[in-house]
Amino acid sequence: MFLIVGQGNPGLQYARTKHNLGFWVLDKLGQDFRPKGQALVAEFKLGEVSGWLMKPTTFYNATGEAVAPFSRYYKIPPERILVVHDELDLPPGKLRFKAGGGNAGNYGLESISAHLSSQAFHRLRIGIGKPPNPEEGASWVLSDFRPELISVMEEVVETCAEAVQTWILEGFEASRKKYNGLDLGPKPPAQP
């Protein structure tokens, strides 16, 4: 049994923001999400493997309040939880799998770590780039992508949906090797 968690904020006003990329990926993976606990969930089956897709209805920084009770109830260990989230430290077009480790100031990940009493869950980090000024972090993650990045991010989200399925079926190491080197970011114009 696996649990795939998309990080994001509930409400239409946040639907297309950078902070909701986790929800974008989950929407590619499943339909028929229904309320359960503090989340919207959908079951999935891939071959012989089954699990849950989860979009917490808590706000981003309180994701752990949804993840921990659900994973305990279904006896899903942290190593079988994948959290899909936006990442300031990667440029748009890059994605990275990470197993355990620190949370790099991501309050949603800190909430999950605290509520699970573990950092052993896996992450799929999706680059959104840094804001022009460090003080603008909150407004940056809660803003929409610039129009010229929309098609890039749509390709990234499609790729992330494939990457999640690879993680489920083939494991962390295979996923890391296949996807961590990809760069789907905007290409510079060709020189004449």
N, C-alpha and C positions, 0 to 999 in steps of 0.2 A: 504494500500500500504506500502510495506517494502523495505528497501534498505540494501543489504548486501555488504559491502566493504571489499575486500581483500587488505591488504597492501603489496607492493612489488615494485620492480624497473623494468622498461621496458628493454628489450634487452636480447638476449640469454646468454650473459656472466653472468647474474644474476639469470638465471632460476632456478638453483638448490641450491641457497644459503639460509642460515637461514632466511635472511630478506624477502624472497619471500614465506614464508609459507602461508601467506594469499592467494596468487595466487593459491598455490597447492590446498587449500581447495575449492576455487571457481571452479577450474577445475573439481573437483569431483561432484560439484553441477549443473554445466551447461555446455552447448556447444554452438556453434554458436554465440560467442561473436562478436559484431560489433562495429565500432567506433561511438561514440556519445560524443560530447564535448571533454573533455580531458580524455577520458576513453574508455575502451572496455566494453560493457554492453550486458547482455542477460536477457530476461524476464523469470520469472518463475511463475508457478501456482501450489499451493499445496492445494488440496481441493477447498474451497471457497476463499482462500487467494492468492493474487498475489503481485508481486513486481519485483525488479531488482537486478541482480548480477552485481557488478562493479569491474573492475580491472583498476585503474587509470593509465594513460600513463604519468602522471607527475612522477617525481622521488619521492621516499618514503617520504622524508621530506617536500614535497609540496602537500601531498594528499588532503588537504583541498581545493585546487584550483579546483579539480575535483568534490569533494563531495558537496560543498556548492551550486554552481549554479544548479547542477542536482537536489538536494533535494528541492531547492526553486521552481524550475520549476514544479516539480511533487507534490509539497506541502506535502512532507514527513517530519514529525516532528522529532527532534533529538531522541526521545524515540523509534522511529521505525527504527532507523539506528543501525546496528550491524557492528562493525569494527573488522575484524579478523586479528590478528597480532602476531608476534613473541615477546617473553618476556624473557629478561635476568634474571629477578628475580625468575623464575621458572625453575626447572631442566627439561631436556628432558623427555617426557612422562607424564607431568602434564599439565592440562589446567584449566582455570578459567574464569567464567563469571564475569563481573564487570559492574555495572551501574553507569555512571557518575564518579565524583571524579577527582583526579589529573591525570597527564599524565606520572609521573615517569620518566621524561627526554626523553620520546619518541617524537622525533621531528615531526613525522608524525601525532601523536595524537594531539600535540600542534597546528599543522597547521589546523587540522579539527576543534578544539575548537575555534581557532581564526577566521576562516572563517565562522563558524556557529554562532559565538558569544554565544556558549553554550558548556557545558561539559556534557550535559544530555544524549548523545548517549551511547549505550551499547558497551561493548568490549568482545571479546572472545580472551583471552590471551593464547598463546601456548608456553610452556617452551622450551628454547634453552640453558639454563645454562649460567653462567658467563664465560668470557674469563679468561685465567690464570693470566693476569695482567690487571688492570683497563684501562691502557693506550692503550690496544689492542682492545677496544670496536668496533671501526669502521671496522678493518680487521676481527674481529670475526664474526660480523653479515653478512659480505659480503663473508664469506667463506662457502664451502660446509660442510655437516655433515661428520663426520668420518664414514668409511665404516660399522663399527659395529653398528652404530645408524640408518642406512638407513631403515632397516625393522621396527624398533621401530617407526620412524617418519612416515612411510607409514601407520602403524596402527593408530597412533595419528591423521593423516589427515583424514582417514576414519571415525574415531570417531567424529572428529570436524564437518565433513559434516553432520553426524546424529544429532549432538548437535545443529547446525544451524537450522535444520528443526524442532527440538523440540522447540527452542526459537521462531520460527515463529508461530508454531501451539499451543504451550502451555504456552508461556510467559517466562519472565525472571526468576521468582522464581522457577518454575518447572525445568528449565534448570540448574539453579545454584545447586539445591538440587541433581539432577541426575548426574551432571558431575564434580562438583568442587572437589569431594573427590577421583576421579579416579587417579590411578598411573599406567601408561602404560610403565613406564621406564624400562631400562634393569634390569633383575633380577640377584641378586648375584648367583654365582654357588652354587649348593647344597653341603652341608658338608657331608663327608662320615660318 
